[in-house]
Amino acid sequence: MKWLNEPPRWSVDDGCLVVTTGDRTDFWRETFYDFIRDDGHFRFTEVAGDFTAQVTLAGEYKALYDQMGLMLRVDQNNWVKTGVEFTDGRAHLSCVITRDRSDWSVVPAPGVAGDITLRMTRHGTAVRVQFLTTSGEWQLLRLGYLPLPDTCQVGVMACSPQRAGFRGRFSNLTITEPIARDLHG
């Protein structure tokens, strides 16, 4: 795996990637805040075709917008990031889809306690984001569209738009063949 914007501190301990963010890092394009940021930390590999990426997240969320999760990236104008983000005084599930301009959806994490496991699946130009509930069921967080070439960058990201020093731990990262297209069980 390679870094886009390598963080000031990172290590791999017992198979887990531990990242400490740099100062005021983020991935965002224009919407609402009228700025462009492309300096978040992203550790990725190139993936051809459809896939499912899955990871478990544990972070020391303290400051507004501290965040970590999965990312699918074509270039600086086209990408998806999803994970846990600290807003309104607590951690939320978050997903941003960027097609020249970023959108943002955020929701409290019902049925989730402690570490959070997420997965992102590419099916052609559709991107499906799910999280694992405490009852062991996959819950849909977002289904979106992104024009995707055959090969994209896929991996984990961490950002701290308001500070330096957000620390997060990524465990059990897998990138495999895509799960079935069934949305409703």
C-alpha positions in Angstrom: 0.0 0.0 0.0 1.1 3.6 -0.6 0.4 6.9 1.1 -1.2 10.0 -0.3 -0.3 12.7 2.2 1.7 10.4 4.7 0.8 11.3 8.3 3.5 12.6 10.6 3.2 9.4 12.7 2.0 5.9 11.8 2.9 2.3 12.5 1.7 -1.2 12.0 1.3 -3.0 15.3 -0.1 -6.6 15.5 -1.5 -6.2 12.0 -3.3 -2.9 12.9 -2.5 0.4 11.2 -2.2 3.2 13.8 -2.3 6.7 12.5 -1.8 10.1 14.1 -2.9 13.0 11.9 -1.2 16.1 10.9 -2.5 19.6 11.5 -5.8 20.6 9.9 -6.0 17.8 7.3 -9.1 17.0 5.3 -10.7 15.8 2.0 -13.4 18.3 0.9 -14.4 20.2 -2.2 -16.2 23.6 -2.0 -19.8 22.8 -0.9 -21.0 25.0 1.9 -17.6 25.9 3.2 -16.2 27.3 -0.1 -12.8 25.7 0.2 -10.9 22.8 -1.3 -8.8 20.5 0.9 -6.9 17.5 -0.4 -4.4 16.9 2.4 -6.0 14.2 4.5 -4.1 11.0 5.0 -5.0 8.1 2.7 -3.2 4.7 2.6 -4.3 2.8 -0.5 -3.8 0.2 -3.1 -4.9 0.1 -6.8 -8.0 -2.1 -7.3 -9.4 -3.1 -10.7 -13.1 -3.7 -11.1 -15.7 -4.3 -8.5 -14.7 -5.1 -4.9 -15.7 -5.0 -1.2 -13.4 -3.3 1.3 -14.0 -3.8 5.0 -12.3 -2.4 8.1 -12.8 -2.0 11.8 -12.2 1.5 13.3 -11.3 2.7 16.7 -10.5 6.4 17.2 -9.8 8.9 19.9 -12.4 11.4 18.7 -12.2 14.7 20.6 -12.3 17.7 18.2 -14.9 18.7 15.7 -14.6 16.7 12.4 -12.0 14.2 13.7 -12.6 11.3 11.3 -11.4 8.0 10.0 -12.7 5.3 7.6 -12.6 3.9 4.1 -11.9 5.8 0.9 -12.4 5.1 -2.8 -10.6 7.6 -5.0 -10.4 8.3 -8.7 -8.6 11.7 -8.4 -8.9 14.9 -6.4 -12.3 15.7 -7.9 -14.0 12.3 -7.7 -14.0 10.2 -4.5 -16.0 8.6 -1.6 -15.0 8.7 2.0 -17.0 7.0 4.8 -16.4 6.2 8.4 -16.8 7.7 11.8 -16.7 11.5 12.2 -17.0 13.6 15.4 -19.6 16.2 15.2 -22.2 17.8 17.6 -20.3 16.4 20.5 -20.2 12.7 19.6 -19.1 10.2 17.0 -21.4 9.7 14.0 -21.4 7.6 10.9 -20.5 9.8 7.9 -20.3 9.5 4.1 -19.1 12.0 1.6 -19.4 11.5 -2.2 -17.5 14.0 -4.3 -18.2 14.6 -8.0 -16.3 17.9 -8.4 -18.2 19.1 -5.2 -18.6 17.3 -2.0 -21.8 16.3 -0.3 -22.1 15.1 3.3 -24.4 12.8 5.1 -24.1 12.1 8.8 -26.1 10.1 11.2 -25.8 8.9 14.8 -24.8 5.2 14.9 -27.8 3.3 16.1 -27.1 -0.2 17.2 -23.3 0.4 17.3 -21.1 0.4 20.4 -17.3 0.6 20.6 -15.3 -0.2 17.5 -17.2 0.2 14.3 -16.9 -2.1 11.3 -17.7 -0.7 7.8 -17.7 -2.0 4.4 -17.8 -0.3 1.0 -18.7 -2.2 -2.2 -18.3 -1.1 -5.8 -20.8 -2.5 -8.3 -19.9 -0.7 -11.6 -20.7 3.0 -10.9 -22.7 2.3 -7.8 -21.0 2.5 -4.4 -22.7 0.9 -1.4 -21.7 1.7 2.2 -22.7 -0.5 5.2 -21.9 -0.8 8.9 -22.1 -3.8 11.2 -24.7 -3.5 14.0 -24.2 -5.0 17.5 -26.7 -7.7 16.5 -24.3 -8.8 13.6 -26.4 -7.4 10.8 -25.1 -5.2 7.9 -27.1 -1.9 7.8 -27.1 0.2 4.7 -25.7 3.7 5.3 -25.5 5.0 1.7 -26.0 4.0 -1.9 -24.5 6.4 -4.3 -23.2 7.0 -7.8 -19.7 7.9 -8.9 -18.3 7.7 -12.5 -15.5 5.2 -12.0 -12.7 4.0 -14.4 -11.8 0.3 -14.2 -8.9 0.9 -11.7 -9.3 3.1 -8.6 -7.4 3.7 -5.4 -9.0 2.0 -2.3 -7.9 2.1 1.3 -8.2 3.9 4.6 -8.2 7.6 5.4 -7.9 9.8 8.5 -8.3 13.5 8.9 -8.5 16.2 11.6 -9.7 19.5 10.1 -9.5 21.4 13.4 -6.3 20.2 14.9 -3.3 17.9 14.8 -3.0 14.7 16.7 -6.1 12.7 16.1 -5.2 9.0 16.7 -7.0 6.1 15.0 -6.5 2.4 14.7 -7.6 0.4 11.6 -7.9 -3.4 12.0 -8.9 -6.3 9.9 -8.7 -4.4 6.6 -9.7 -6.6 3.7 -10.3 -5.9 0.0 -12.0 -8.8 -1.7 -14.4 -9.8 -4.5 -17.7 -7.8 -4.2 -20.5 -9.1 -2.1 -23.8 -10.0 -3.8 -25.8 -7.1 -5.3 -28.9 -8.0 -3.1 -29.9 -4.9 -1.2 -32.9 -6.4 0.7 -32.7 -9.7 2.5 
